[in-house]
Amino acid sequence: MMNLEGWLIADRYGLQTINGYSGSYPAGWYLITDDIAVYYGGLYDWVNINQISDVSGIYGYVEETGTWIAYSDIQFGNENRQ
């Protein structure tokens, strides 16, 4: 899923999102990818770099099934991280 699509979904349903569209990106931001494993790895890194302790409101969108997955349920593997 592209960042703009994530932003559109969040905007429609009034959700907060880390997705968006910009001409520049913060240091360490590599969530611009169609590879879901790399995207989730980037999300994991972003949460840790920014020391976000309450992840209860963070979800990932699973494009294949059209469903959301809680951050706490995402399977993170070191092989998926850059």
GROMACS elastic network, one bead per residue, 0.5 to 0.9 nm:
[ bonds ]
;  ai    aj funct       b0    kb
    1     4     6  0.83809   500
    1     5     6  0.65457   500
    1     6     6  0.69203   500
    1    32     6  0.88021   500
    1    33     6  0.75371   500
    1    34     6  0.56712   500
    1    35     6  0.82005   500
    1    36     6  0.75932   500
    1    39     6  0.88103   500
    1    61     6  0.78497   500
    1    62     6  0.82276   500
    1    63     6  0.65744   500
    2     5     6  0.54030   500
    2     6     6  0.64813   500
    2     7     6  0.88408   500
    2    19     6  0.83590   500
    2    20     6  0.89813   500
    2    31     6  0.86192   500
    2    32     6  0.66382   500
    2    33     6  0.67373   500
    2    34     6  0.64713   500
    3     6     6  0.50388   500
    3     7     6  0.61902   500
    3     8     6  0.86663   500
    3    18     6  0.84027   500
    3    20     6  0.53196   500
    3    21     6  0.66731   500
    3    31     6  0.76775   500
    3    32     6  0.66097   500
    3    33     6  0.84623   500
    4     7     6  0.50291   500
    4     8     6  0.61912   500
    4     9     6  0.87096   500
    4    19     6  0.66616   500
    4    20     6  0.53115   500
    4    21     6  0.58005   500
    5     8     6  0.50696   500
    5     9     6  0.62788   500
    5    10     6  0.86251   500
    5    19     6  0.82034   500
    5    20     6  0.82668   500
    6     9     6  0.52554   500
    6    10     6  0.61969   500
    6    11     6  0.85349   500
    6    17     6  0.75915   500
    6    18     6  0.85026   500
    6    19     6  0.56579   500
    6    20     6  0.72360   500
    6    61     6  0.77052   500
    7    10     6  0.50802   500
    7    11     6  0.59433   500
    7    12     6  0.85252   500
    7    15     6  0.89020   500
    7    16     6  0.87317   500
    7    17     6  0.65468   500
    7    18     6  0.78811   500
    7    19     6  0.51551   500
    7    20     6  0.51764   500
    7    21     6  0.80128   500
    8    11     6  0.50667   500
    8    12     6  0.61285   500
    8    13     6  0.87337   500
    8    19     6  0.89163   500
    8    20     6  0.83906   500
    9    12     6  0.52392   500
    9    13     6  0.64175   500
    9    14     6  0.84862   500
    9    15     6  0.80990   500
   10    13     6  0.53408   500
   10    14     6  0.57377   500
   10    16     6  0.63525   500
   10    17     6  0.62314   500
   10    19     6  0.85038   500
   11    14     6  0.51067   500
   11    15     6  0.62380   500
   11    16     6  0.78847   500
   11    17     6  0.84576   500
   12    15     6  0.78306   500
   16    19     6  0.88765   500
   16    57     6  0.84646   500
   16    58     6  0.85819   500
   17    20     6  0.77227   500
   17    58     6  0.81307   500
   17    59     6  0.88158   500
   18    43     6  0.89409   500
   19    31     6  0.84359   500
   21    24     6  0.86757   500
   22    25     6  0.69813   500
   25    28     6  0.83098   500
   25    29     6  0.62053   500
   25    30     6  0.84436   500
   26    29     6  0.55877   500
   27    30     6  0.87012   500
   28    42     6  0.84141   500
   28    45     6  0.82826   500
   28    46     6  0.75048   500
   28    49     6  0.85519   500
   29    32     6  0.80840   500
   29    42     6  0.71107   500
   29    43     6  0.88304   500
   29    45     6  0.88480   500
   29    46     6  0.72529   500
   30    33     6  0.75790   500
   30    38     6  0.82934   500
   30    39     6  0.75680   500
   30    42     6  0.59532   500
   30    43     6  0.86967   500
   30    82     6  0.86041   500
   31    34     6  0.88836   500
   31    38     6  0.74416   500
   31    39     6  0.51217   500
   31    40     6  0.80692   500
   31    41     6  0.85104   500
   31    42     6  0.55747   500
   31    43     6  0.70560   500
   32    35     6  0.88450   500
   32    38     6  0.89986   500
   32    39     6  0.72653   500
   33    36     6  0.74122   500
   33    38     6  0.70949   500
   33    39     6  0.62902   500
   34    37     6  0.89212   500
   34    38     6  0.82176   500
   34    39     6  0.75105   500
   35    38     6  0.54245   500
   35    39     6  0.61849   500
   35    40     6  0.87602   500
   36    40     6  0.60315   500
   36    41     6  0.84075   500
   36    62     6  0.84607   500
   36    80     6  0.89590   500
   37    40     6  0.52442   500
   37    41     6  0.61273   500
   37    42     6  0.85913   500
   37    76     6  0.80282   500
   37    77     6  0.83993   500
   37    79     6  0.87593   500
   37    80     6  0.52725   500
   37    81     6  0.77097   500
   38    42     6  0.61026   500
   38    43     6  0.85538   500
   38    80     6  0.53478   500
   38    81     6  0.59054   500
   38    82     6  0.73067   500
   39    42     6  0.50798   500
   39    43     6  0.61827   500
   39    44     6  0.86531   500
   39    80     6  0.84948   500
   39    81     6  0.85428   500
   40    44     6  0.61200   500
   40    45     6  0.85901   500
   40    60     6  0.78160   500
   40    74     6  0.76482   500
   40    75     6  0.84011   500
   40    76     6  0.69542   500
   40    80     6  0.77997   500
   40    81     6  0.81519   500
   41    44     6  0.50666   500
   41    45     6  0.62442   500
   41    46     6  0.85773   500
   41    76     6  0.64646   500
   41    77     6  0.75029   500
   41    78     6  0.78111   500
   41    79     6  0.87930   500
   41    80     6  0.56444   500
   41    82     6  0.74106   500
   42    45     6  0.50562   500
   42    46     6  0.59897   500
   42    47     6  0.85734   500
   42    80     6  0.87656   500
   42    81     6  0.67135   500
   42    82     6  0.77073   500
   43    46     6  0.50223   500
   43    47     6  0.61823   500
   43    48     6  0.86334   500
   43    60     6  0.88094   500
   43    71     6  0.89325   500
   44    47     6  0.53349   500
   44    48     6  0.63528   500
   44    49     6  0.86649   500
   44    71     6  0.86017   500
   44    76     6  0.74163   500
   44    81     6  0.86303   500
   45    48     6  0.51366   500
   45    49     6  0.59137   500
   45    50     6  0.84090   500
   45    81     6  0.81552   500
   46    49     6  0.51953   500
   46    50     6  0.60526   500
   46    51     6  0.83386   500
   46    52     6  0.85783   500
   47    50     6  0.53833   500
   47    51     6  0.59988   500
   47    52     6  0.52631   500
   47    53     6  0.80005   500
   47    55     6  0.81734   500
   48    52     6  0.63193   500
   48    53     6  0.82778   500
   49    52     6  0.79812   500
   50    53     6  0.89986   500
   52    55     6  0.67380   500
   53    56     6  0.89366   500
   54    57     6  0.75033   500
   54    58     6  0.85539   500
   55    58     6  0.52719   500
   55    59     6  0.84662   500
   55    70     6  0.84988   500
   55    71     6  0.65557   500
   55    72     6  0.72614   500
   56    59     6  0.82482   500
   56    70     6  0.74724   500
   56    71     6  0.73640   500
   56    72     6  0.76128   500
   57    70     6  0.77485   500
   57    71     6  0.80207   500
   58    69     6  0.86586   500
   58    70     6  0.62443   500
   58    71     6  0.53947   500
   58    72     6  0.83401   500
   59    68     6  0.61466   500
   59    69     6  0.53278   500
   59    71     6  0.50253   500
   59    72     6  0.84201   500
   59    73     6  0.89858   500
   59    74     6  0.86988   500
   60    67     6  0.85793   500
   60    68     6  0.55980   500
   60    69     6  0.51784   500
   60    70     6  0.64560   500
   60    71     6  0.65236   500
   60    74     6  0.78768   500
   61    64     6  0.89922   500
   61    65     6  0.88143   500
   61    66     6  0.71589   500
   61    67     6  0.59627   500
   61    69     6  0.62269   500
   61    70     6  0.89515   500
   62    65     6  0.57898   500
   62    66     6  0.57271   500
   62    67     6  0.53634   500
   62    68     6  0.58653   500
   62    69     6  0.69762   500
   63    67     6  0.69909   500
   63    68     6  0.86265   500
   64    67     6  0.80792   500
   65    68     6  0.86632   500
   69    72     6  0.82680   500
   69    73     6  0.64749   500
   69    74     6  0.67943   500
   70    73     6  0.52403   500
   70    74     6  0.66451   500
   71    74     6  0.53137   500
   71    75     6  0.87517   500
   72    75     6  0.82801   500
   76    79     6  0.86537   500
   76    80     6  0.72786   500
   76    81     6  0.84734   500
   77    80     6  0.55026   500
   77    81     6  0.72040   500
   78    81     6  0.54271   500
   78    82     6  0.84742   500
   79    82     6  0.81233   500
